[in-house]
Amino acid sequence: MLQHLWAGPASNASVDIVQGRYYVEVHSVGVTKESAMERILGKIVLQNKSITTPIDYVLCIGNFLGKDEDIYTFFEPELTKKTKKVSSTVVA
């Protein structure tokens, strides 16, 4: 399957192909779950101009923290910045 993707449909496309143990993941270069969430929520707000209150609930489900962490940091940017500062201070 990987050879087919690299030689065929993905040969001239700007995509990342990631091979896992039981899966193959293909996505556009630079597209993350965080950027996709930002785009989706932006479209919801633009299409529903009658929304007068902020969105207060979004359900995000992931099965692998290492791959899904960016979607959670989207919702807590200030906490993430503080955590990174603390982590770099501890490591240094």
Biopython code that builds the backbone (N, CA, C, O; Angstrom):
import numpy as np
from Bio.PDB.StructureBuilder import StructureBuilder

atoms = [
    (1, "MET", "N", (0.818, -1.182, 0.000)),
    (1, "MET", "CA", (0.000, 0.000, 0.000)),
    (1, "MET", "C", (0.872, 1.260, 0.000)),
    (1, "MET", "O", (0.585, 2.217, -0.718)),
    (2, "LEU", "N", (1.932, 1.254, 0.805)),
    (2, "LEU", "CA", (2.816, 2.417, 0.842)),
    (2, "LEU", "C", (3.469, 2.673, -0.508)),
    (2, "LEU", "O", (3.555, 3.820, -0.946)),
    (3, "GLN", "N", (3.923, 1.632, -1.161)),
    (3, "GLN", "CA", (4.535, 1.795, -2.474)),
    (3, "GLN", "C", (3.537, 2.385, -3.462)),
    (3, "GLN", "O", (3.898, 3.238, -4.273)),
    (4, "HIS", "N", (2.294, 1.941, -3.399)),
    (4, "HIS", "CA", (1.250, 2.476, -4.277)),
    (4, "HIS", "C", (1.051, 3.968, -4.015)),
    (4, "HIS", "O", (0.955, 4.753, -4.958)),
    (5, "LEU", "N", (0.987, 4.363, -2.749)),
    (5, "LEU", "CA", (0.788, 5.777, -2.415)),
    (5, "LEU", "C", (1.966, 6.630, -2.872)),
    (5, "LEU", "O", (1.774, 7.685, -3.476)),
    (6, "TRP", "N", (3.183, 6.178, -2.585)),
    (6, "TRP", "CA", (4.361, 6.959, -2.946)),
    (6, "TRP", "C", (4.553, 7.045, -4.460)),
    (6, "TRP", "O", (4.986, 8.080, -4.967)),
    (7, "ALA", "N", (4.241, 5.983, -5.179)),
    (7, "ALA", "CA", (4.438, 5.968, -6.622)),
    (7, "ALA", "C", (3.253, 6.554, -7.380)),
    (7, "ALA", "O", (3.416, 7.045, -8.497)),
    (8, "GLY", "N", (2.083, 6.509, -6.797)),
    (8, "GLY", "CA", (0.883, 6.948, -7.500)),
    (8, "GLY", "C", (0.327, 8.261, -7.004)),
    (8, "GLY", "O", (0.891, 9.322, -7.272)),
    (9, "PRO", "N", (-0.782, 8.197, -6.277)),
    (9, "PRO", "CA", (-1.526, 9.396, -5.906)),
    (9, "PRO", "C", (-0.730, 10.423, -5.104)),
    (9, "PRO", "O", (-0.973, 11.622, -5.239)),
    (10, "ALA", "N", (0.193, 9.992, -4.290)),
    (10, "ALA", "CA", (0.907, 10.925, -3.420)),
    (10, "ALA", "C", (2.261, 11.350, -3.975)),
    (10, "ALA", "O", (2.984, 12.103, -3.324)),
    (11, "SER", "N", (2.611, 10.881, -5.160)),
    (11, "SER", "CA", (3.952, 11.148, -5.677)),
    (11, "SER", "C", (4.217, 12.633, -5.910)),
    (11, "SER", "O", (5.327, 13.099, -5.651)),
    (12, "ASN", "N", (3.242, 13.380, -6.384)),
    (12, "ASN", "CA", (3.439, 14.808, -6.645)),
    (12, "ASN", "C", (2.632, 15.695, -5.708)),
    (12, "ASN", "O", (2.576, 16.909, -5.903)),
    (13, "ALA", "N", (2.018, 15.115, -4.712)),
    (13, "ALA", "CA", (1.193, 15.884, -3.775)),
    (13, "ALA", "C", (2.021, 16.279, -2.558)),
    (13, "ALA", "O", (2.974, 15.593, -2.189)),
    (14, "SER", "N", (1.646, 17.381, -1.949)),
    (14, "SER", "CA", (2.345, 17.811, -0.729)),
    (14, "SER", "C", (1.641, 17.201, 0.480)),
    (14, "SER", "O", (0.871, 17.862, 1.177)),
    (15, "VAL", "N", (1.927, 15.931, 0.704)),
    (15, "VAL", "CA", (1.309, 15.198, 1.806)),
    (15, "VAL", "C", (2.382, 14.505, 2.636)),
    (15, "VAL", "O", (3.469, 14.191, 2.151)),
    (16, "ASP", "N", (2.049, 14.280, 3.880)),
    (16, "ASP", "CA", (2.876, 13.464, 4.759)),
    (16, "ASP", "C", (2.257, 12.081, 4.816)),
    (16, "ASP", "O", (1.045, 11.940, 4.978)),
    (17, "ILE", "N", (3.085, 11.067, 4.684)),
    (17, "ILE", "CA", (2.620, 9.687, 4.812)),
    (17, "ILE", "C", (3.331, 9.096, 6.019)),
    (17, "ILE", "O", (4.559, 9.015, 6.057)),
    (18, "VAL", "N", (2.549, 8.688, 6.995)),
    (18, "VAL", "CA", (3.092, 8.140, 8.233)),
    (18, "VAL", "C", (2.631, 6.696, 8.355)),
    (18, "VAL", "O", (1.437, 6.400, 8.298)),
    (19, "GLN", "N", (3.595, 5.810, 8.523)),
    (19, "GLN", "CA", (3.268, 4.399, 8.680)),
    (19, "GLN", "C", (3.331, 4.038, 10.151)),
    (19, "GLN", "O", (4.356, 4.211, 10.811)),
    (20, "GLY", "N", (2.218, 3.536, 10.647)),
    (20, "GLY", "CA", (2.164, 3.042, 12.012)),
    (20, "GLY", "C", (2.225, 1.530, 11.998)),
    (20, "GLY", "O", (2.439, 0.916, 10.953)),
    (21, "ARG", "N", (2.039, 0.944, 13.139)),
    (21, "ARG", "CA", (2.106, -0.515, 13.221)),
    (21, "ARG", "C", (0.964, -1.179, 12.458)),
    (21, "ARG", "O", (1.175, -2.161, 11.745)),
    (22, "TYR", "N", (-0.252, -0.638, 12.611)),
    (22, "TYR", "CA", (-1.420, -1.227, 11.950)),
    (22, "TYR", "C", (-2.171, -0.223, 11.089)),
    (22, "TYR", "O", (-3.333, -0.451, 10.754)),
    (23, "TYR", "N", (-1.537, 0.872, 10.729)),
    (23, "TYR", "CA", (-2.248, 1.894, 9.962)),
    (23, "TYR", "C", (-1.286, 2.676, 9.078)),
    (23, "TYR", "O", (-0.072, 2.660, 9.282)),
    (24, "VAL", "N", (-1.854, 3.357, 8.098)),
    (24, "VAL", "CA", (-1.132, 4.313, 7.271)),
    (24, "VAL", "C", (-1.928, 5.605, 7.324)),
    (24, "VAL", "O", (-3.138, 5.613, 7.102)),
    (25, "GLU", "N", (-1.244, 6.685, 7.618)),
    (25, "GLU", "CA", (-1.901, 7.986, 7.773)),
    (25, "GLU", "C", (-1.398, 8.917, 6.678)),
    (25, "GLU", "O", (-0.190, 9.076, 6.501)),
    (26, "VAL", "N", (-2.316, 9.532, 5.946)),
    (26, "VAL", "CA", (-1.962, 10.478, 4.894)),
    (26, "VAL", "C", (-2.673, 11.789, 5.185)),
    (26, "VAL", "O", (-3.895, 11.824, 5.326)),
    (27, "HIS", "N", (-1.896, 12.874, 5.275)),
    (27, "HIS", "CA", (-2.517, 14.180, 5.490)),
    (27, "HIS", "C", (-1.678, 15.266, 4.831)),
    (27, "HIS", "O", (-0.484, 15.081, 4.598)),
    (28, "SER", "N", (-2.300, 16.383, 4.536)),
    (28, "SER", "CA", (-1.613, 17.499, 3.892)),
    (28, "SER", "C", (-0.498, 18.020, 4.784)),
    (28, "SER", "O", (-0.624, 18.038, 6.009)),
    (29, "VAL", "N", (0.581, 18.438, 4.168)),
    (29, "VAL", "CA", (1.706, 18.990, 4.910)),
    (29, "VAL", "C", (1.239, 20.240, 5.651)),
    (29, "VAL", "O", (0.592, 21.109, 5.067)),
    (30, "GLY", "N", (1.564, 20.326, 6.918)),
    (30, "GLY", "CA", (1.218, 21.491, 7.720)),
    (30, "GLY", "C", (-0.165, 21.459, 8.336)),
    (30, "GLY", "O", (-0.509, 22.341, 9.123)),
    (31, "VAL", "N", (-0.960, 20.466, 7.996)),
    (31, "VAL", "CA", (-2.298, 20.367, 8.577)),
    (31, "VAL", "C", (-2.212, 19.504, 9.829)),
    (31, "VAL", "O", (-1.774, 18.354, 9.786)),
    (32, "THR", "N", (-2.638, 20.085, 10.938)),
    (32, "THR", "CA", (-2.664, 19.358, 12.197)),
    (32, "THR", "C", (-4.098, 19.323, 12.702)),
    (32, "THR", "O", (-4.974, 19.991, 12.154)),
    (33, "LYS", "N", (-4.324, 18.563, 13.718)),
    (33, "LYS", "CA", (-5.669, 18.533, 14.309)),
    (33, "LYS", "C", (-6.021, 19.898, 14.881)),
    (33, "LYS", "O", (-7.180, 20.311, 14.852)),
    (34, "GLU", "N", (-5.019, 20.595, 15.401)),
    (34, "GLU", "CA", (-5.255, 21.933, 15.943)),
    (34, "GLU", "C", (-5.692, 22.899, 14.845)),
    (34, "GLU", "O", (-6.669, 23.627, 15.017)),
    (35, "SER", "N", (-4.975, 22.912, 13.716)),
    (35, "SER", "CA", (-5.345, 23.833, 12.636)),
    (35, "SER", "C", (-6.692, 23.467, 12.031)),
    (35, "SER", "O", (-7.451, 24.348, 11.627)),
    (36, "ALA", "N", (-6.992, 22.180, 11.965)),
    (36, "ALA", "CA", (-8.301, 21.755, 11.459)),
    (36, "ALA", "C", (-9.418, 22.196, 12.397)),
    (36, "ALA", "O", (-10.465, 22.650, 11.933)),
    (37, "MET", "N", (-9.217, 22.073, 13.698)),
    (37, "MET", "CA", (-10.228, 22.496, 14.668)),
    (37, "MET", "C", (-10.467, 23.998, 14.574)),
    (37, "MET", "O", (-11.608, 24.456, 14.629)),
    (38, "GLU", "N", (-9.391, 24.757, 14.434)),
    (38, "GLU", "CA", (-9.524, 26.208, 14.308)),
    (38, "GLU", "C", (-10.346, 26.559, 13.065)),
    (38, "GLU", "O", (-11.208, 27.437, 13.115)),
    (39, "ARG", "N", (-10.081, 25.884, 11.972)),
    (39, "ARG", "CA", (-10.817, 26.142, 10.724)),
    (39, "ARG", "C", (-12.289, 25.752, 10.852)),
    (39, "ARG", "O", (-13.164, 26.502, 10.423)),
    (40, "ILE", "N", (-12.568, 24.598, 11.432)),
    (40, "ILE", "CA", (-13.950, 24.127, 11.591)),
    (40, "ILE", "C", (-14.744, 25.077, 12.476)),
    (40, "ILE", "O", (-15.852, 25.477, 12.118)),
    (41, "LEU", "N", (-14.190, 25.439, 13.626)),
    (41, "LEU", "CA", (-14.904, 26.347, 14.531)),
    (41, "LEU", "C", (-15.090, 27.721, 13.893)),
    (41, "LEU", "O", (-16.122, 28.363, 14.089)),
    (42, "GLY", "N", (-14.099, 28.172, 13.135)),
    (42, "GLY", "CA", (-14.223, 29.448, 12.431)),
    (42, "GLY", "C", (-15.364, 29.435, 11.436)),
    (42, "GLY", "O", (-16.112, 30.408, 11.334)),
    (43, "LYS", "N", (-15.506, 28.337, 10.696)),
    (43, "LYS", "CA", (-16.604, 28.225, 9.729)),
    (43, "LYS", "C", (-17.954, 28.174, 10.425)),
    (43, "LYS", "O", (-18.922, 28.761, 9.943)),
    (44, "ILE", "N", (-18.028, 27.482, 11.547)),
    (44, "ILE", "CA", (-19.290, 27.410, 12.295)),
    (44, "ILE", "C", (-19.713, 28.808, 12.725)),
    (44, "ILE", "O", (-20.879, 29.179, 12.588)),
    (45, "VAL", "N", (-18.779, 29.570, 13.238)),
    (45, "VAL", "CA", (-19.098, 30.921, 13.708)),
    (45, "VAL", "C", (-19.484, 31.821, 12.537)),
    (45, "VAL", "O", (-20.431, 32.600, 12.650)),
    (46, "LEU", "N", (-18.768, 31.730, 11.415)),
    (46, "LEU", "CA", (-19.082, 32.571, 10.258)),
    (46, "LEU", "C", (-20.438, 32.233, 9.646)),
    (46, "LEU", "O", (-21.168, 33.131, 9.225)),
    (47, "GLN", "N", (-20.779, 30.958, 9.593)),
    (47, "GLN", "CA", (-22.048, 30.546, 8.988)),
    (47, "GLN", "C", (-23.233, 30.812, 9.898)),
    (47, "GLN", "O", (-24.354, 30.973, 9.415)),
    (48, "ASN", "N", (-23.015, 30.860, 11.181)),
    (48, "ASN", "CA", (-24.097, 31.092, 12.140)),
    (48, "ASN", "C", (-23.896, 32.447, 12.803)),
    (48, "ASN", "O", (-23.510, 32.526, 13.969)),
    (49, "LYS", "N", (-24.155, 33.492, 12.066)),
    (49, "LYS", "CA", (-23.940, 34.839, 12.592)),
    (49, "LYS", "C", (-24.886, 35.162, 13.734)),
    (49, "LYS", "O", (-24.724, 36.173, 14.418)),
    (50, "SER", "N", (-25.878, 34.300, 13.939)),
    (50, "SER", "CA", (-26.811, 34.532, 15.039)),
    (50, "SER", "C", (-26.238, 34.080, 16.386)),
    (50, "SER", "O", (-26.861, 34.297, 17.425)),
    (51, "ILE", "N", (-25.062, 33.455, 16.376)),
    (51, "ILE", "CA", (-24.433, 33.035, 17.630)),
    (51, "ILE", "C", (-23.989, 34.287, 18.383)),
    (51, "ILE", "O", (-23.143, 35.042, 17.904)),
    (52, "THR", "N", (-24.559, 34.497, 19.550)),
    (52, "THR", "CA", (-24.215, 35.690, 20.337)),
    (52, "THR", "C", (-23.367, 35.351, 21.556)),
    (52, "THR", "O", (-22.774, 36.241, 22.166)),
    (53, "THR", "N", (-23.307, 34.088, 21.911)),
    (53, "THR", "CA", (-22.483, 33.679, 23.047)),
    (53, "THR", "C", (-21.358, 32.787, 22.540)),
    (53, "THR", "O", (-21.511, 32.118, 21.519)),
    (54, "PRO", "N", (-20.243, 32.772, 23.235)),
    (54, "PRO", "CA", (-19.142, 31.913, 22.799)),
    (54, "PRO", "C", (-19.517, 30.435, 22.886)),
    (54, "PRO", "O", (-20.366, 30.037, 23.684)),
    (55, "ILE", "N", (-18.875, 29.649, 22.063)),
    (55, "ILE", "CA", (-19.064, 28.196, 22.126)),
    (55, "ILE", "C", (-18.478, 27.738, 23.454)),
    (55, "ILE", "O", (-17.314, 28.009, 23.751)),
    (56, "ASP", "N", (-19.276, 27.050, 24.245)),
    (56, "ASP", "CA", (-18.800, 26.671, 25.578)),
    (56, "ASP", "C", (-18.527, 25.185, 25.735)),
    (56, "ASP", "O", (-18.119, 24.745, 26.810)),
    (57, "TYR", "N", (-18.743, 24.402, 24.684)),
    (57, "TYR", "CA", (-18.533, 22.967, 24.825)),
    (57, "TYR", "C", (-18.114, 22.386, 23.479)),
    (57, "TYR", "O", (-18.817, 22.542, 22.481)),
    (58, "VAL", "N", (-16.985, 21.727, 23.459)),
    (58, "VAL", "CA", (-16.514, 21.013, 22.276)),
    (58, "VAL", "C", (-15.985, 19.675, 22.763)),
    (58, "VAL", "O", (-15.156, 19.628, 23.672)),
    (59, "LEU", "N", (-16.454, 18.595, 22.173)),
    (59, "LEU", "CA", (-16.000, 17.260, 22.548)),
    (59, "LEU", "C", (-14.865, 16.841, 21.623)),
    (59, "LEU", "O", (-15.042, 16.774, 20.407)),
    (60, "CYS", "N", (-13.711, 16.563, 22.195)),
    (60, "CYS", "CA", (-12.554, 16.080, 21.444)),
    (60, "CYS", "C", (-12.169, 14.724, 22.003)),
    (60, "CYS", "O", (-11.965, 14.571, 23.208)),
    (61, "ILE", "N", (-12.074, 13.756, 21.131)),
    (61, "ILE", "CA", (-11.729, 12.404, 21.562)),
    (61, "ILE", "C", (-10.479, 11.969, 20.813)),
    (61, "ILE", "O", (-10.406, 12.083, 19.589)),
    (62, "GLY", "N", (-9.515, 11.480, 21.539)),
    (62, "GLY", "CA", (-8.302, 10.988, 20.923)),
    (62, "GLY", "C", (-7.914, 9.655, 21.535)),
    (62, "GLY", "O", (-8.368, 9.296, 22.622)),
    (63, "ASN", "N", (-7.074, 8.932, 20.824)),
    (63, "ASN", "CA", (-6.662, 7.628, 21.337)),
    (63, "ASN", "C", (-5.155, 7.530, 21.560)),
    (63, "ASN", "O", (-4.651, 6.488, 21.977)),
    (64, "PHE", "N", (-4.447, 8.605, 21.284)),
    (64, "PHE", "CA", (-3.000, 8.567, 21.465)),
    (64, "PHE", "C", (-2.531, 9.971, 21.815)),
    (64, "PHE", "O", (-2.494, 10.844, 20.948)),
    (65, "LEU", "N", (-2.174, 10.195, 23.063)),
    (65, "LEU", "CA", (-1.856, 11.534, 23.545)),
    (65, "LEU", "C", (-0.746, 12.197, 22.732)),
    (65, "LEU", "O", (-0.815, 13.396, 22.459)),
    (66, "GLY", "N", (0.253, 11.451, 22.353)),
    (66, "GLY", "CA", (1.356, 12.032, 21.592)),
    (66, "GLY", "C", (0.933, 12.625, 20.268)),
    (66, "GLY", "O", (1.521, 13.608, 19.815)),
    (67, "LYS", "N", (-0.073, 12.049, 19.641)),
    (67, "LYS", "CA", (-0.555, 12.552, 18.357)),
    (67, "LYS", "C", (-1.695, 13.541, 18.516)),
    (67, "LYS", "O", (-1.931, 14.352, 17.620)),
    (68, "ASP", "N", (-2.399, 13.495, 19.622)),
    (68, "ASP", "CA", (-3.595, 14.316, 19.798)),
    (68, "ASP", "C", (-3.366, 15.536, 20.668)),
    (68, "ASP", "O", (-4.279, 16.341, 20.852)),
    (69, "GLU", "N", (-2.171, 15.688, 21.204)),
    (69, "GLU", "CA", (-1.938, 16.754, 22.174)),
    (69, "GLU", "C", (-2.199, 18.142, 21.599)),
    (69, "GLU", "O", (-2.692, 19.010, 22.318)),
    (70, "ASP", "N", (-1.882, 18.381, 20.320)),
    (70, "ASP", "CA", (-2.062, 19.718, 19.769)),
    (70, "ASP", "C", (-3.515, 20.170, 19.756)),
    (70, "ASP", "O", (-3.787, 21.367, 19.844)),
    (71, "ILE", "N", (-4.440, 19.248, 19.649)),
    (71, "ILE", "CA", (-5.848, 19.649, 19.658)),
    (71, "ILE", "C", (-6.269, 20.132, 21.038)),
    (71, "ILE", "O", (-7.126, 21.008, 21.154)),
    (72, "TYR", "N", (-5.676, 19.570, 22.079)),
    (72, "TYR", "CA", (-6.014, 20.007, 23.430)),
    (72, "TYR", "C", (-5.342, 21.342, 23.752)),
    (72, "TYR", "O", (-5.917, 22.162, 24.467)),
    (73, "THR", "N", (-4.153, 21.566, 23.243)),
    (73, "THR", "CA", (-3.486, 22.840, 23.487)),
    (73, "THR", "C", (-4.193, 23.986, 22.783)),
    (73, "THR", "O", (-4.057, 25.137, 23.198)),
    (74, "PHE", "N", (-4.941, 23.699, 21.732)),
    (74, "PHE", "CA", (-5.720, 24.732, 21.042)),
    (74, "PHE", "C", (-6.701, 25.389, 21.997)),
    (74, "PHE", "O", (-6.940, 26.594, 21.920)),
    (75, "PHE", "N", (-7.265, 24.604, 22.890)),
    (75, "PHE", "CA", (-8.281, 25.114, 23.800)),
    (75, "PHE", "C", (-7.700, 25.719, 25.073)),
    (75, "PHE", "O", (-8.412, 26.399, 25.810)),
    (76, "GLU", "N", (-6.434, 25.485, 25.338)),
    (76, "GLU", "CA", (-5.806, 26.015, 26.549)),
    (76, "GLU", "C", (-4.456, 26.641, 26.217)),
    (76, "GLU", "O", (-3.433, 26.194, 26.737)),
    (77, "PRO", "N", (-4.427, 27.668, 25.361)),
    (77, "PRO", "CA", (-3.134, 28.212, 24.933)),
    (77, "PRO", "C", (-2.323, 28.830, 26.065)),
    (77, "PRO", "O", (-1.101, 28.687, 26.084)),
    (78, "GLU", "N", (-2.962, 29.505, 26.997)),
    (78, "GLU", "CA", (-2.228, 30.124, 28.101)),
    (78, "GLU", "C", (-1.611, 29.073, 29.013)),
    (78, "GLU", "O", (-0.467, 29.220, 29.443)),
    (79, "LEU", "N", (-2.348, 28.028, 29.307)),
    (79, "LEU", "CA", (-1.837, 26.947, 30.141)),
    (79, "LEU", "C", (-0.645, 26.285, 29.465)),
    (79, "LEU", "O", (0.331, 25.942, 30.131)),
    (80, "THR", "N", (-0.713, 26.104, 28.159)),
    (80, "THR", "CA", (0.367, 25.472, 27.417)),
    (80, "THR", "C", (1.633, 26.314, 27.476)),
    (80, "THR", "O", (2.725, 25.779, 27.668)),
    (81, "LYS", "N", (1.497, 27.626, 27.312)),
    (81, "LYS", "CA", (2.665, 28.505, 27.367)),
    (81, "LYS", "C", (3.331, 28.426, 28.737)),
    (81, "LYS", "O", (4.557, 28.366, 28.832)),
    (82, "LYS", "N", (2.526, 28.425, 29.795)),
    (82, "LYS", "CA", (3.075, 28.348, 31.150)),
    (82, "LYS", "C", (3.767, 27.010, 31.373)),
    (82, "LYS", "O", (4.834, 26.955, 31.985)),
    (83, "THR", "N", (3.166, 25.934, 30.881)),
    (83, "THR", "CA", (3.735, 24.598, 31.043)),
    (83, "THR", "C", (5.067, 24.494, 30.317)),
    (83, "THR", "O", (6.016, 23.916, 30.847)),
    (84, "LYS", "N", (5.150, 25.046, 29.112)),
    (84, "LYS", "CA", (6.399, 24.989, 28.358)),
    (84, "LYS", "C", (7.497, 25.765, 29.075)),
    (84, "LYS", "O", (8.648, 25.329, 29.100)),
    (85, "LYS", "N", (7.149, 26.916, 29.661)),
    (85, "LYS", "CA", (8.148, 27.692, 30.401)),
    (85, "LYS", "C", (8.660, 26.908, 31.598)),
    (85, "LYS", "O", (9.864, 26.879, 31.855)),
    (86, "VAL", "N", (7.763, 26.278, 32.323)),
    (86, "VAL", "CA", (8.153, 25.482, 33.490)),
    (86, "VAL", "C", (9.002, 24.305, 33.051)),
    (86, "VAL", "O", (10.014, 24.007, 33.687)),
    (87, "SER", "N", (8.611, 23.621, 31.966)),
    (87, "SER", "CA", (9.360, 22.464, 31.481)),
    (87, "SER", "C", (10.769, 22.855, 31.079)),
    (87, "SER", "O", (11.724, 22.152, 31.410)),
    (88, "SER", "N", (10.914, 23.981, 30.359)),
    (88, "SER", "CA", (12.244, 24.387, 29.921)),
    (88, "SER", "C", (13.104, 24.826, 31.101)),
    (88, "SER", "O", (14.323, 24.652, 31.079)),
    (89, "THR", "N", (12.481, 25.390, 32.127)),
    (89, "THR", "CA", (13.217, 25.791, 33.319)),
    (89, "THR", "C", (13.717, 24.568, 34.072)),
    (89, "THR", "O", (14.850, 24.554, 34.554)),
    (90, "VAL", "N", (12.889, 23.552, 34.175)),
    (90, "VAL", "CA", (13.258, 22.333, 34.894)),
    (90, "VAL", "C", (14.359, 21.591, 34.157)),
    (90, "VAL", "O", (15.274, 21.062, 34.787)),
    (91, "VAL", "N", (14.284, 21.543, 32.820)),
    (91, "VAL", "CA", (15.263, 20.812, 32.023)),
    (91, "VAL", "C", (16.608, 21.517, 32.032)),
    (91, "VAL", "O", (17.648, 20.861, 32.069)),
    (92, "ALA", "N", (16.604, 22.828, 31.998)),
    (92, "ALA", "CA", (17.841, 23.609, 31.884)),
    (92, "ALA", "C", (18.734, 23.518, 33.062)),
    (92, "ALA", "O", (19.800, 24.132, 33.078)),
]
sb = StructureBuilder()
sb.init_structure("model")
sb.init_model(0)
sb.init_chain("A")
sb.init_seg("    ")
for serial, (resi, resn, name, xyz) in enumerate(atoms, 1):
    if name == "N":
        sb.init_residue(resn, " ", resi, " ")
    sb.init_atom(name, np.array(xyz, "f"), 0.0, 1.0, " ", f" {name:<3s}", serial, name[0])
structure = sb.get_structure()
